[in-house]
């Protein structure tokens, strides 16, 4: 199947936006970079259906599919959670760096087998991260789980059931966004069920639009417009009073439409194709490693208030982006080929 380079670039833009959010680069402006997670889920569903629907129909087993997905996801997954463990261990020696009381090794082992962390919620804490060593990993854990479910139930996931599930999860997305005031939810242990609604809708919607891509009209957008639109939607200032409507509309309507448009509009130049391919690979690395680096920059900024916050966060943000390209080209790609 031809590679979808525009989707690679769109993924990189979304990863940059969510990293910028965690590095505190948006200040107090109410934006929606957290919706990058929903974009990732939808993009994942689209790309998996694009790459594997035919193979699974023609006899690829669920075990083979999961093996390929783990080879794709696990190396950088391990790097990110190991970095989170290292930063947490070192940071715990400095008062105020983390409110994570451990046990760190057990948290690390739980993450390695894609289990959300439950203990703090059981103890009654109100802010218990589902992935305390690397906050954004709650979404990667759910990504692995829905890949597993996709493999198990693929033979029954015809258009009728798929459409029904997408419609039901869409109702869930609207309900969660309305009740919470936005879709900035699902990453804590106690509201992980909101995350399940988010991944359920977006992943399955991605699968659905991929299967319908030759039967429904897609907007004719230049690839540059599709890429820019993702960034604009994620950083546009939104009044709190309509945030829940904006978030639900982006997830249910805008992101699927942009993915469909991006899949049908590709750059032509060899340099652009190469760059977009690199961006797509580095996007996952950036998502995997940025949060521990953001925690370091935040700690330094809070303990050196005489220096502007962005004087700490911006260099770390740039370093995270540079490191993501290095990890992808020097570690992840060679490791997966090996």
KOLTOR-418880 format. One record per atom (N, C-alpha, C, CB): x, y, z; residue in one letter. Coordinates in steps of 0.1 Angstrom, whole numbers, plus 5000, padded with zeros to 4 digits. Glycine has a CB too. Layout:
XYZA/...
! end
This chain:
500849885000X/500050005000X/500950135000X/499050005012X/500550234992X/501350354992X/501450425006X/500850454981X/502550475009X/502750545022X/501950675022X/504250565025X/501350715033X/500550835034X/501350945041X/499150805041X/502151015033X/503151105039X/502451225045X/504051155028X/501351275040X/500751385046X/500251355060X/499551435038X/499751235062X/499351195076X/500551185085X/498651055075X/501751155080X/502951155089X/503151295094X/504151105081X/503051395085X/503351535089X/502251585098X/503351625076X/501051545096X/499951585105X/500151525119X/498551535100X/500651405120X/500951335132X/502051415140X/501351195130X/503051465133X/504151535139X/503651675145X/505251565128X/502751735137X/502251865142X/501451845155X/501351925131X/500651735155X/499851705167X/500751675179X/498851585164X/501851595176X/502751565187X/503451685192X/503851465182X/503851785184X/504451905188X/503451985197X/504851995176X/502151985193X/501252065201X/501052015215X/499852075193X/500951885216X/500751825229X/501951835238X/500251675228X/503151825231X/504451845239X/504551995243X/505651815230X/504152085235X/504152225238X/503252255250X/503752315226X/502152185251X/501152195262X/501852155275X/499952115259X/502552045275X/503151995287X/504352065291X/503451845285X/504952135281X/506152225285X/505652365289X/507052235273X/504352385289X/503852515294X/503952625285X/504452545307X/504052605272X/504352705262X/503152785258X/504952655250X/501952735262X/500752815259X/500252905270X/499652715256X/500952905281X/500652995292X/499252965297X/500753145287X/498453075300X/497153055305X/496053065295X/496853165315X/496353055282X/495353065271X/494652925270X/496053095257X/493352935269X/492552815268X/492552755254X/491052835273X/493352655252X/493452595239X/493152445241X/494852615233X/493352365230X/492952225230X/493952135225X/491652205222X/495252145229X/496252055224X/496051915230X/497652095229X/495251905241X/494951765246X/494151685236X/494151775259X/493551755226X/492751675216X/493651605206X/491851775209X/494951635207X/495951565198X/495851415201X/497351615201X/495551375213X/495351235217X/494251175209X/495051215232X/493151245207X/492051195199X/492351185185X/490751275201X/493151285180X/493651275166X/494551155164X/494451405163X/495451125174X/496251015173X/495450885172X/497251005185X/494450875181X/493650755181X/492950735167X/492550755192X/492350845162X/491650835149X/492650795138X/490950965146X/493850855138X/494850835128X/495350685129X/496050925130X/495450635141X/495850495143X/494850405137X/496050475158X/493550425140X/492550345134X/492550345119X/491150385139X/492750465113X/492750475099X/493950395093X/492750625094X/495050425098X/496350365093X/496350215095X/497550425099X/495850165106X/495750015108X/494849955099X/495349985123X/493650015097X/492749955087X/493349965073X/491350035087X/493950065070X/494650085057X/495649975054X/495250225055X/496449955064X/497549855063X/497249715065X/498749895072X/496249685074X/495949545078X/494649485075X/496149545092X/493649565071X/492349515068X/492449395058X/491349615063X/493049425047X/493149325036X/493949205041X/493849385024X/495049225048X/495949115053X/495149025063X/497149175059X/494449095072X/493649015081X/492548935074X/493049105092X/491948995064X/490948925057X/491448805049X/490249025047X/492748825044X/493348715036X/494048615044X/494248775026X/493948615058X/494548505065X/495548545076X/495148415056X/496048665077X/496948705088X/496248675101X/497348855087X/496948615110X/496348585123X/496448705132X/497048455129X/495548695143X/495648805153X/496948805160X/494548785163X/497548695162X/498948685168X/499948755159X/499348545171X/499948735146X/500848805137X/500648955137X/500748745123X/499348995137X/499049135138X/499649205150X/497549165137X/499349135162X/499849195174X/501349195175X/499249115186X/501949095170X/503449095170X/503949205162X/503948955164X/503349235150X/503849355142X/503649485150X/503149355129X/502449495156X/502149615164X/503149635175X/500749615168X/503449535182X/504349545194X/505749575189X/504349415201X/506149515178X/507449555172X/507549705168X/507749475159X/506349755164X/506349895160X/506249985172X/505049925152X/505549945183X/505350035194X/506250015206X/503950015199X/506749895208X/507349865221X/508749925223X/507449715223X/509649935213X/510949985216X/510950125222X/511749985203X/510250215215X/510150355221X/509250365233X/509550445210X/508250275234X/507450265246X/508350235258X/506350155245X/509250145256X/510250105267X/511150225270X/511049985263X/511650295260X/512550405262X/511850515270X/513050465249X/510650545267X/509950655273X/509650625288X/508650685266X/509250495291X/508850465305X/510150445313X/508050335305X/511250405307X/512550395314X/513050535317X/513550315305X/512950625307X/513350765310X/512450825321X/513150845297X/511150795321X/510350845332X/510750785345X/508850805329X/511150665346X/511650605358X/512950665363X/511850455357X/513850685354X/515150745357X/514950895362X/516050755345X/514150975355X/513851105360X/513151115373X/513051185349X/512251025375X/511551015388X/512450975399X/510350925387X/513250885397X/514250835408X/515150945411X/515050715403X/515751015401X/516651125404X/515951245410X/517451165391X/514751275405X/513951385410X/513551365424X/512851415401X/513251245428X/512751215441X/513751255452X/512351065443X/515051265448X/516051315458X/515951465460X/517451275452X/515151535453X/515051675454X/513551705459X/515351755441X/513451765470X/512051795475X/511251885466X/512151865489X/510051845463X/509151925455X/509151885440X/509552065456X/510051785437X/510151755422X/508851665418X/511351675419X/508451575427X/507351485423X/506551455435X/507851355417X/505251435433X/504351385444X/504051245442X/503051465444X/504851175434X/504651035432X/505450955443X/505150985418X/504650885451X/505350815463X/505750675460X/504350825474X/505550635447X/505950495444X/504950395447X/507250465450X/505350265448X/506650215445X/507050215431X/506750065450X/508150285428X/508550315414X/508750195405X/509850395414X/509450095411X/509749975403X/508449895399X/510649875411X/507549895408X/506249825405X/505449905395X/505349805418X/505550035396X/504850125385X/505550095372X/504950265389X/506850085372X/507550055359X/507149925353X/509050065362X/507149825362X/506749685357X/505249685352X/506949585368X/504349755359X/503049765354X/502949825341X/502149835364X/503649935339X/503650005326X/504149915315X/504450135326X/505249835318X/505849745308X/504849645302X/507049675314X/503849615310X/502849515305X/501449585303X/502649395315X/501549715301X/500449795296X/499249805306X/499949745283X/499549805319X/498549815329X/498549955335X/498749715340X/497350025336X/497250155343X/497550135357X/495850215340X/497950245364X/498350235378X/497150265387X/499550325381X/496750175396X/495450195403X/495650235418X/494750065403X/496850215424X/496950225438X/496550355444X/498350185442X/497050465438X/496750595444X/495250625445X/497450705436X/494550585435X/493150605435X/492450525446X/492550575421X/492950405448X/492350325459X/492650385472X/492950185458X/493750455473X/494150515486X/493350645488X/495650545486X/492550695478X/491750805480X/492250935475X/491450825494X/493350935468X/493851055462X/492951105451X/495351045457X/492851245450X/491951295440X/492651315426X/491451435444X/494051315426X/494751335414X/495751215412X/495551465414X/495251105408X/496050985406X/496250955392X/495350865414X/497450975387X/497650955373X/497650805369X/499051005369X/497050775358X/497050635354X/498350585349X/496050615342X/499350675347X/500650645343X/501650735350X/500850645328X/501950715363X/502650815371X/504050845367X/502650775385X/504750745360X/506150765356X/506250845343X/506850635355X/505150845335X/505250915322X/503750945319X/505950835311X/503251065323X/501851095322X/501151065309X/501651235325X/501651095297X/500951075285X/500750925282X/501651135274X/501450835289X/501350695286X/500050635288X/502450615294X/499150705295X/497750645296X/497150615282X/496850745304X/497450705273X/496850695259X/497550575252X/497050825252X/498850565254X/499550455247X/499050315253X/501050465249X/498850315266X/498250185272X/496950155265X/498150205287X/496050255264X/494750235258X/494950195243X/493850355259X/495950255237X/496150225222X/496550075221X/497350315217X/497350025230X/497749885229X/496449795231X/498849845239X/495649835241X/494449755244X/493549755233X/493849805257X/493349865226X/492349865215X/492849795203X/491950005211X/494249795201X/494849705191X/494549565194X/496349735190X/494649525206X/494349385210X/492949345207X/494649355225X/492049435211X/490549405208X/490249405193X/489749515215X/490949495186X/490749495171X/491149355165X/491549605165X/492249305170X/492749175165X/491749065169X/494149145170X/491249065181X/490448955186X/489048955178X/490148975201X/488449075176X/487149085171X/487049125157X/486349185179X/488149125150X/488249175136X/487249095127X/489649155130X/487148965129X/486248885120X/484748925121X/486448735123X/484348985133X/483049025135X/482749175132X/482548985149X/483849245130X/483749395129X/483449435114X/485049455133X/482249395110X/481749435097X/481149575098X/480649345092X/480749625086X/480349765086X/479149795095X/479949805071X/478249705096X/477049725105X/477449745119X/476049615104X/478149655125X/478649665139X/479549785140X/479349535143X/480449805131X/481349915132X/480650045133X/482349915120X/479650065124X/478950195123X/478150215136X/477950195111X/477550105141X/476750115154X/477650155165X/476149975157X/478850095166X/479750125177X/480250265176X/480950025177X/480550315164X/481050455162X/479950545167X/481350475147X/478650515163X/477550605167X/477350605182X/476250555161X/477450495189X/477350485203X/478450555210X/477250335208X/479650535206X/480850605212X/480750755209X/482150545207X/480150795198X/480050945195X/479051005206X/479450965181X/478050935209X/477150985220X/477950995233X/475950885222X/478750895235X/479550895247X/480551015248X/480350765249X/481151045236X/482051155235X/481351285239X/482651165221X/480151305233X/479351425236X/479051435251X/478051435227X/478651325256X/478251315270X/479351355279X/477651175274X/480551295277X/481751325285X/482151465284X/482951225281X/482151515271X/482551655269X/481651755276X/482651685254X/480351725276X/479351805282X/479451805297X/477951765278X/479551685303X/479651665317X/480851725323X/479451525321X/482051715316X/483251765321X/483651905317X/484351665317X/482851955307X/483152085302X/484252095291X/483652175313X/484851975288X/485851965278X/486151815277X/487152045280X/487051785268X/487551645267X/488951635273X/487651595253X/489351725282X/490651715289X/490451625301X/491151865293X/490151505298X/489851405309X/490251265303X/488351415313X/490351175313X/490651035309X/492050985313X/490451015295X/492851075318X/494251045320X/494551005335X/495151155316X/493551025343X/493650995357X/493050855360X/493051095367X/493450785370X/492950655373X/491450655375X/493650595385X/490950755382X/489550765385X/488650805373X/489350855396X/489250865363X/488350895351X/488850825338X/488351045349X/489550715340X/490150645329X/488950595319X/490950525333X/487750575325X/486650535316X/486350645306X/485450505325X/486650765309X/486550875299X/487550855287X/486651015305X/488750805291X/489750775281X/489350665272X/491050745288X/488650565278X/488150455270X/487150495260X/487550345280X/486250595264X/485250645255X/486050725243X/484350745262X/487050795247X/487750875237X/488450775227X/488850965243X/489150675232X/489850585222X/488850505215X/490850495230X/487750465221X/486750385214X/486150455202X/485650345224X/485750585204X/485250655193X/486250675182X/484650785197X/487350735186X/488250785176X/488950675168X/489350875182X/489350565175X/489950455168X/489050395158X/490450355178X/487850365163X/486850305154X/486350395143X/485650255162X/486250525145X/485950615135X/487050625124X/485750765141X/488250605128X/489350595119X/489250475110X/490750595126X/488950365116X/488750245108X/487550265098X/488450125118X/486450325103X/485250335095X/485550425083X/484150395103X/486250545085X/486450635073X/487450575064X/486950765078X/488350485069X/489250425060X/488550325051X/490350345067X/487550255056X/486850155048X/485850225039X/486050065058X/485450345042X/484550425034X/485250525024X/483550495042X/486550535025X/487250635018X/486950645003X/488750625020X/486650534997X/486350534982X/484950554979X/486850404976X/484050564990X/482650574987X/482050704992X/481950454994X/482750785000X/482250905004X/483151024999X/482250915020X/482551134996X/483351254991X/484151305002X/482351354985X/485451334999X/486351405008X/486651545003X/487651315010X/486851635013X/487151775008X/488451775001X/487151865021X/488451854990X/489751864982X/490651974989X/489351904967X/491451934998X/492352025004X/493851995000X/492252005019X/494552104998X/495952084995X/496652025008X/496652224991X/497651945006X/498251885018X/498751985028X/499451795013X/499152095024X/499652195034X/498452255042X/500352315026X/497352265036X/496152315043X/495752205054X/494952345034X/495752085050X/495351975059X/496251975071X/495351835052X/497551985069X/498551985080X/498352115089X/499951985074X/498252225083X/498052355090X/496752345099X/498052475081X/495752285093X/494452285100X/494452215113X/493352225091X/495252105113X/495452025126X/496052115137X/496351905124X/497052195133X/497752275143X/496752385147X/498952335137X/496052445138X/495152555141X/494052515151X/494452615128X/493452395148X/492352345157X/492952315171X/491852215151X/494152275172X/494652235185X/495152355193X/495852145184X/495452475187X/495952585194X/494952705194X/497252635189X/493852695187X/492852805187X/492352835201X/491652765177X/492352955205X/491752995218X/490252965218X/492053135222X/489752905228X/488352865229X/487752915242X/488152715227X/486652985242X/486053025255X/485552905263X/484853125252X/485652905276X/485252795284X/483852755282X/485552825299X/482952855279X/481552835278X/481152745267X/480852965277X/481952735257X/481652655245X/482752545243X/481552735232X/483652535252X/484752435250X/484252295248X/485652445263X/483252255255X/482752115254X/482152095240X/481652085264X/481552195234X/481052185220X/482152175210X/480052305217X/483152265212X/484352265203X/485052135203X/485252385207X/485352085215X/486051955216X/485351845210X/486351925231X/484051835213X/483251725207X/483251735191X/481851725212X/483051865186X/483051885172X/484351845165X/482652025169X/485451885171X/486751845166X/486851695165X/487851905174X/486551625175X/486751485176X/485851405167X/486651435190X/484551445167X/483551375159X/483551405144X/482251395165X/483851535141X/483651585127X/485051625121X/482751705127X/485751715127X/486851785121X/488051685119X/487351895129X/488351605129X/489551515127X/489351405117X/489851455141X/488151335117X/487951235106X/487951305092X/486651165109X/487451425091X/487351485078X/488851525073X/486551615078X/489651575083X/490951615079X/491851495076X/491651695091X/491651385083X/492451265080X/492051205067X/492151155091X/490751205063X/490351165050X/490951255039X/488851165049X/490951385042X/491451475032X/492951455031X/491151625036X/493651445042X/495151425042X/495551305035X/495651435056X/494751195036X/495151065030X/495051075015X/494150955035X/494351175009X/494151184995X/494851304989X/492651204992X/495751364996X/496551474991X/498051464996X/496051614995X/498951424987X/500251404990X/501251494983X/500651254986X/502351534990X/503351614983X/504051534972X/504351664994X/504651614963X/505251544952X/506851544952X/504851614939X/507451644958X/508851644958X/509551544967X/509351784963X/510651494963X/511351384970X/511751434984X/512551334962X/512251554985X/512651614998X/511551625007X/513351744996X/510351665002X/509151675011X/508751535016X/508051745004X/508751445007X/508351305011X/509351255022X/508351214999X/510651275020X/511651225030X/511451295043X/513051255025X/511251425043X/511051505055X/509751455062X/510951655052X/508651445055X/507451405061X/507551265067X/506251405051X/508251175061X/508551045066X/509251045079X/509250955056X/510251135080X/511051145092X/510151205103X/512251245090X/509351305100X/508451365109X/507451265115X/507651485103X/506951175107X/506051075111X/506650985121X/505450995100X/507950945118X/508650855127X/508950915140X/509850795121X/509451045140X/509851115152X/508651155160X/510651245148X/507451165155X/506351205163X/506051115174X/505051215154X/506250985172X/505950885183X/507050895193X/505950745177X/508350915189X/509450935198X/509251055207X/510750945191X/508751165201X/508451295208X/507451265218X/508051405198X/506351205215X/505251175224X/505751085236X/504051105217X/506650995233X/507150905243X/508050965253X/507850785236X/508851065249X/509951115258X/509651245264X/511251115251X/508751325259X/508751465262X/508251495276X/507751535253X/507451415282X/506851445295X/507951445306X/505751345299X/508851345307X/509951355317X/510851475316X/510751225317X/511051515303X/511851635301X/511151755305X/512351645286X/509851755303X/508951875307X/508951885322X/507551855302X/508951765329X/509051775344X/510351835349X/508851635349X/511451805342X/512651865346X/512652015344X/513851805338X/512152065332X/512152205329X/511252275339X/511752225315X/510052215342X/509152275352X/509752295366X/507852195353X/510452195370X/511152195383X/512152305384X/511752065387X/512952315373X/514052415373X/513352555372X/514852395360X/512352575365X/511652705364X/511052745377X/510552705353X/510352655384X/509752685397X/510752715408X/508852565401X/511952655407X/512952685417X/513952795413X/513752555419X/513752855402X/514552975397X/513553075392X/515552935386X/512653135400X/511653225396X/512153355390X/510753255407X/513453385392X/513953505387X/514253495372X/515253545394X/514253375367X/514453345352X/513053325346X/515453225350X/512753385335X/511353355329X/511153215326X/511253435315X/509953165328X/509553025327X/509952975313X/508053005329X/509653045303X/509952995289X/511452985286X/509353085279X/512253055294X/513753045293X/514152905296X/514453145301X/513452835305X/513752695308X/512952605298X/513352665322X/511652625296X/510852525289X/511152525274X/509352555291X/511452635268X/511652635254X/512852565250X/511752785249X/514052575256X/515252495253X/514952345254X/516452535261X/514252315265X/513952165267X/513052115256X/513352145281X/512052195252X/511152165242X/511852135229X/510052275240X/512752225225X/513552215213X/514452085214X/514452335210X/515052065226X/515951945228X/515051815226X/516551955241X/513851815231X/513051705230X/512751675216X/511651725238X/512451775208X/512151755193X/513451695186X/511751885187X/514551755189X/515851705183X/516151565187X/516951795187X/515951535200X/516151395205X/515251295198X/516051395220X/514051345196X/513051245190X/513451205176X/511651315189X/514051295168X/514551255155X/515751165156X/514951385147X/516651185166X/517751105168X/517350965172X/518751165178X/516350955181X/515950825186X/515250745175X/514950845198X/514450815167X/513850745156X/514850685146X/512850835149X/515750775141X/516650735131X/517750645136X/517250855124X/518250665148X/519450595153X/519050465161X/520250685161X/517850475168X/517550365176X/516350285171X/517150405190X/515150355169X/513950275166X/513950205153X/512750375167X/514250285142X/514250225129X/515250105128X/514550325118X/516550125132X/517450005131X/516949895140X/518850045135X/516449925152X/516049815161X/514849735154X/515549875174X/513949795148X/512749725143X/513249645130X/511649825139X/514149695123X/514649625111X/515449505116X/515649715103X/516149515127X/516849405132X/515949295137X/517849445143X/
! end
